[in-house]
Amino acid sequence: MNGTNATSTLVDRRAAMRTAPPVARRVRGMSDRAIAWLFILPTMVLLLAINIFPLIWAIRLSFTGLMANLPNPARFIGIDNYVDILTDEDLWTNFQITAHFVFWTIALQVVIGLGLALLINHKFRGHSFWTTVILLPMMLSPAVVGNFWTLLFQPQIGPFNYLIGFFTGIAPSSFTMIGSVALAPWTIVLVNTWMWTPYVMLICLAGLRSIPDYIYEAAEVDRASSLRQFWSITLPMVLPFLMLAVLFQAIQAFVMFDMVNLLTSGGPGSTTELVSITLKRAAFEKWETGYASALAVILFVTIFGAANVYVRALNWVKQQ
């Protein structure tokens, strides 16, 4: 009886395979590797269309003198755009402004983010509520953050100047954060730190939660102090997570545009003109498409090269 049922089941399967659509029969005959490529291929085509093709097109335009507002065809000029960029003293000044912004933003985010992660990791009463509150700035759009802090920094109606005046005794209307040449670079550092420190805190918190409790218990048995536990256990084990956060935030700060553009527009003068703002002005105000493409290629090579070296250092740290 069982043999008869098995035979009938096998016959039914073969009949189903004969009557199955051609596409289904082909898929069933494919290997696992071919099926994997079948699922991956649409995503790869989409990435090529969105990322790779524009990059290749920008590299091509960087060797031309194309002006987007003129009907003239793109004229090949070789490496003239690259020479103009690398010999432009004003552009090198903008690179220095960008480096100042990136360095101090990352430094403050790392210190404050790690400190907040250590505080939240203690799981005090209400820590879930305060974690949510701290993460709120990260959830906002950079455009919203730029407009929000622009209002806060207004000397007449903004509360920031009144808060500084309350603690220092300085008249609130006697200074302006956005309009001061000395204060404006620190203003964009402050706002970007406020917005993205929660992201660094979140990654550091994940690293802290991954440390087994028995390591701290063994350290307490050996009578290691809290400071000793931090330097010998916490910091070395959180360091890979911290370096990963630094990588992401350094790239984000290097290409930061919308928040700074809304907050200061690169002013006063050019004291907060990051390279991304220079790129925008060249492309959409001066319409120097070829020049802007060359600058974009230089930025891409700079970020890609620095990130590649940094990732190797990160892998070395993980292996220690």
C-alpha positions in Angstrom: 0.0 0.0 0.0 2.8 2.4 0.9 4.7 1.5 -2.2 1.6 2.3 -4.3 1.3 5.7 -2.7 4.9 6.5 -3.2 4.7 5.6 -6.8 1.6 7.7 -7.4 3.2 10.7 -5.6 6.3 10.4 -7.9 4.1 10.2 -10.9 2.2 13.3 -9.8 5.4 15.2 -9.3 6.7 14.3 -12.8 3.3 15.3 -14.3 3.5 18.6 -12.4 7.0 19.2 -13.7 5.8 18.5 -17.3 2.9 20.9 -17.0 4.9 23.6 -15.2 5.6 26.9 -17.1 8.9 27.1 -18.9 10.2 29.8 -16.6 9.5 27.7 -13.5 11.3 24.7 -15.0 14.3 26.9 -15.8 14.5 28.3 -12.3 14.3 24.8 -10.8 17.2 23.7 -13.0 19.4 26.7 -12.0 22.2 26.3 -9.4 22.2 28.2 -6.1 24.9 30.5 -7.4 22.8 31.4 -10.5 19.7 32.0 -8.4 21.8 34.3 -6.1 22.9 36.3 -9.1 19.3 36.5 -10.3 18.3 38.2 -7.1 21.4 40.5 -6.9 21.4 41.6 -10.5 18.5 44.2 -10.3 20.2 45.9 -7.3 23.5 45.9 -9.1 22.0 47.5 -12.2 20.2 50.1 -10.0 23.5 51.0 -8.2 25.3 51.2 -11.5 22.7 53.6 -12.9 22.6 55.8 -9.8 26.2 55.8 -8.7 28.7 54.5 -11.2 27.3 56.1 -14.3 27.1 59.7 -12.8 30.7 59.2 -11.6 32.0 58.3 -15.0 30.0 61.1 -16.6 31.4 63.6 -14.0 35.0 62.4 -14.8 34.3 62.9 -18.5 32.9 66.4 -17.9 35.9 67.4 -15.7 38.1 67.4 -18.8 35.9 69.9 -20.6 35.1 73.6 -20.3 31.3 73.0 -20.3 29.1 75.9 -19.1 25.7 74.6 -18.4 24.0 77.9 -19.1 25.4 78.2 -22.6 24.3 76.2 -25.7 27.9 75.6 -26.7 29.0 71.9 -26.8 31.5 70.6 -24.3 35.0 71.5 -25.4 37.9 69.2 -24.3 40.5 71.2 -22.4 42.6 68.4 -20.8 43.6 68.9 -17.2 43.1 72.7 -17.1 40.3 72.5 -14.6 42.5 70.4 -12.2 45.4 72.9 -12.6 43.1 75.8 -11.8 41.7 74.1 -8.7 45.1 73.0 -7.3 46.6 76.5 -7.9 43.6 78.4 -6.5 44.6 79.9 -3.1 41.0 80.7 -2.2 40.1 77.1 -2.7 42.9 75.9 -0.5 41.6 78.3 2.2 38.2 76.7 1.9 39.9 73.3 2.3 41.5 74.6 5.5 38.1 75.8 6.7 36.6 72.4 6.0 39.5 70.6 7.8 38.9 72.9 10.9 35.2 72.0 10.8 35.8 68.2 10.4 38.5 68.0 13.1 36.6 69.9 15.8 33.3 68.3 15.0 34.7 64.8 15.2 36.7 65.6 18.4 33.7 67.0 20.2 31.3 64.3 19.0 33.7 61.5 20.2 34.2 63.0 23.6 30.6 63.9 24.3 29.2 60.8 22.5 31.4 58.4 24.5 30.6 60.2 27.8 26.8 60.0 27.1 27.2 56.3 26.2 29.0 55.6 29.4 26.2 57.5 31.3 23.3 55.8 29.6 25.0 52.4 29.9 24.5 52.5 33.7 20.7 52.0 33.2 19.6 54.4 35.9 16.0 55.2 36.5 14.4 56.7 33.4 17.4 56.0 31.1 15.2 54.9 28.3 13.3 58.2 28.3 16.6 60.2 28.3 18.0 58.0 25.6 15.1 58.9 23.4 15.4 62.6 24.2 19.1 62.6 23.3 18.5 60.9 20.0 15.9 63.5 18.8 18.4 65.9 17.1 19.7 63.0 14.9 16.2 62.4 13.6 15.7 65.9 12.3 16.5 67.0 8.8 19.7 69.1 8.4 17.5 71.8 6.7 15.2 71.9 9.7 18.2 72.1 12.0 19.7 74.9 10.0 16.5 77.0 10.2 15.9 76.1 13.8 19.4 77.3 15.0 19.2 80.4 12.8 16.3 81.5 14.9 18.0 80.6 18.1 21.1 82.6 17.2 19.1 85.8 16.3 20.5 88.6 18.6 17.1 90.3 19.1 14.7 87.3 19.5 16.9 84.2 19.9 17.3 82.8 23.4 20.9 81.7 22.8 22.3 85.2 23.2 20.1 85.8 26.3 21.4 82.6 27.8 25.0 83.6 27.2 24.3 87.0 28.6 22.7 85.6 31.7 25.8 83.6 32.6 28.5 86.1 31.5 26.8 89.5 31.9 27.4 90.4 28.2 24.6 92.3 26.5 22.7 89.9 24.3 22.5 92.3 21.4 26.3 93.1 21.5 27.3 90.0 19.6 26.0 87.7 16.9 27.1 84.1 16.5 26.3 83.9 12.8 27.6 87.3 11.8 30.9 87.3 13.6 34.0 86.3 11.7 35.5 84.8 14.9 32.4 83.0 16.1 30.8 81.8 12.9 33.2 78.9 12.3 32.6 77.6 15.8 28.8 78.1 15.3 28.7 75.5 12.6 30.8 73.2 14.7 28.4 73.6 17.6 25.3 72.9 15.6 26.7 69.9 13.8 28.0 68.5 17.1 24.5 69.0 18.6 22.9 67.1 15.7 25.2 64.1 15.2 26.6 63.4 18.7 23.6 61.1 19.4 24.7 59.0 16.5 28.2 58.5 17.9 26.6 57.8 21.3 24.4 55.1 19.8 27.4 53.3 18.2 29.5 53.6 21.4 26.5 52.3 23.4 26.3 49.2 21.2 30.0 48.6 21.8 29.6 49.0 25.6 26.6 46.6 25.6 28.7 44.0 23.7 31.3 43.8 26.5 30.7 40.7 28.7 30.0 41.3 32.4 32.3 38.6 33.5 35.3 40.7 32.4 34.4 43.5 34.8 33.7 40.9 37.5 37.1 39.5 37.1 38.6 43.0 37.2 36.8 43.7 40.5 38.1 40.5 42.0 41.6 41.7 41.1 40.7 45.0 42.8 41.0 47.1 39.7 39.8 50.7 40.1 37.1 52.2 37.9 39.6 54.2 36.0 41.8 51.2 35.5 38.8 49.2 34.2 38.0 52.0 31.7 41.6 52.2 30.3 42.2 48.4 30.3 38.8 47.0 29.4 36.2 49.6 28.2 38.3 51.8 25.9 40.1 49.0 24.1 36.9 47.0 23.5 34.9 50.0 22.4 37.7 51.4 20.2 36.6 49.6 17.0 33.1 50.9 17.4 34.4 54.4 18.1 36.7 54.3 15.0 33.7 53.2 12.9 31.7 56.1 14.1 34.6 58.5 13.4 34.8 57.2 9.8 31.1 57.7 9.2 31.0 61.1 10.8 34.2 62.3 9.1 32.7 61.5 5.7 29.4 63.2 6.7 31.2 66.3 7.9 33.4 66.6 4.9 30.4 66.7 2.5 28.2 68.7 4.8 26.2 71.3 2.8 22.6 71.9 3.6 22.8 72.7 7.3 25.8 75.1 6.8 24.3 76.6 3.7 21.0 77.5 5.6 22.8 78.6 8.7 25.5 80.9 7.4 25.6 80.5 3.6 29.3 80.4 3.8 29.5 83.8 5.5 30.4 86.2 6.9 32.6 86.7 3.9 34.0 83.2 3.3 34.8 82.3 6.9 32.4 79.3 6.8 32.6 78.4 3.2 33.1 74.7 3.1 34.4 73.0 -0.1 30.9 71.6 -0.6 29.5 75.2 -0.7 32.2 76.2 -3.2 31.2 73.2 -5.4 27.6 74.3 -5.3 28.4 77.9 -6.2 30.6 76.8 -9.1 28.0 74.4 -10.5 24.7 76.3 -9.9 25.7 80.0 -9.6 28.6 80.3 -12.0 27.4 77.4 -14.1 31.0 76.2 -14.5 30.0 72.5 -15.0 33.4 71.3 -16.1 35.2 73.0 -13.2 32.6 71.8 -10.7 33.0 68.2 -12.0 36.7 68.4 -11.6 36.3 69.6 -8.0 33.8 66.9 -7.3 36.3 64.3 -8.6 39.0 65.7 -6.4 36.7 65.5 -3.4 35.8 61.9 -4.2 39.4 60.8 -4.6 40.3 62.6 -1.3 37.5 61.0 0.7 37.9 57.5 -0.9 41.7 57.5 -0.4 41.5 58.7 3.2 38.6 56.2 4.0 40.6 53.3 2.4 43.6 54.1 4.6 41.4 54.5 7.7 39.6 51.2 7.1 42.9 49.4 7.0 43.8 50.9 10.3 40.4 49.9 11.6 41.0 46.3 10.6 44.4 46.3 12.2 42.8 47.5 15.5 40.2 44.8 15.3 42.9 42.1 14.9 44.8 43.2 18.1 
